[in-house]
Amino acid sequence: MLAYRTTPIPDSRFVIEDFEPAYLNLYRNGQLEQRVQDALKELEDCCACPRNCHINRLKDEQKVCNTGRYAVVSSAFPHFGEEDCLRGWNGSGTIFFGLCNLRCVFCQNWDISQKHNGQVCTAEEIADLMLALQQKGCHNINFVTPEHVAPQVVEAVAIAVPRGLHLPIVYNTSAYDAIASLKLMEGIVDIYMPDFKFWTKESARQFTKAKDYPERARQAIREMHRQVGVLRFGQDGLAKRGVLVRHLVMPGMSDEAGQICAWLAEELSADTYLNVMDQYRPQYQVGKVAKYESIDRCPDSRELSMVKDVAKEAGLWRFDSRW
């Protein structure tokens, strides 16, 4: 296997000398099982995400996310396309959950986020996937799009830990998360990786079909930061605990990107670790529906440079090593 470059460690403030996953402490203290019971209660009157559907998913009722009692898993594999500090040399152990609580018109994974393409999995089966990825040498367990299945994640972790799970857990999210679900994750998740997409409710309404997305994302990222703080690394240069924020640069939205960067620096910390992502391309409904014409192109080099400049002007300085 090729040795991938890992993130440089800027100074000792961001190094964890003796790391262990947070959930091991919950397990030793006998609190992990109680967390499962709390998670099941959330499913009974579902407000697992900001859609607040108030359905009984324990009875397999479904609404906005089209997910009932059990999570849908579309794939699980060592991922080498994640940030260098996550993928390392053996890959990030990604578990992609199917379906979603957002309706992003540009979604590059629309075939799994908007369609039921995957396998319905029990908590035991998800735990098996986690342990199999650990056996393959992955550096972490990376739950992708877990917002609507946070309770099921808690169930799976509680089963995997006594069977030997010992990797950091990454919560890879759109940031459209309920605070109640994030509190279920406290002491379980080591690395939060939210994608802060839009600053204005007008953009959020048009492109994600959730006008409250910006407000909910700010609330969620504040809670994530409260739990785990800024991103820190092990001696091996791999991320171990903290918040890693992603921002996907979109055409014509440099002003919103600037507001997001300013908020991160002022409200969280200038030490917030940021990945400015340049891989946006028109997908899904974009190019097919006239009202999305404004985002029917890739961002140009000027726009990408502008976002990088405004991030630095805001005071941010810790960026993904591929930038």
Buried (B, 14 or more C-beta within 10 A) or exposed (E): EEEEBBBEBEEEEBBBEEBEBBBBEBBEEEEBEEBBEEBBEBBEBBBBBBBEBEBBBBEEBBBBBBBBBBBBBBBBBBBBEBBBBBBBBBBBBBBBBBBBBBBBBBBBBBEBBBEEBBEBBBBEBBBBBBBEBBEEEBBBBBBBBBBBBBBBBBBBBBBBBEEEBEBBBBBBBBBBBBBBBBBBBBBBBBBBBBBBBBBBBEBBBBBBEBBBBBEBBBBBBBBBBEBBBBBBBBEEBBBBBBBBBBBBBBBEBBEBBBBBBBBBBEEBBEBBBBBBBBEBEBBBBBBEEEEBEBBBBBBEEEBBEBBBEBBEEBBBBBBBEEE
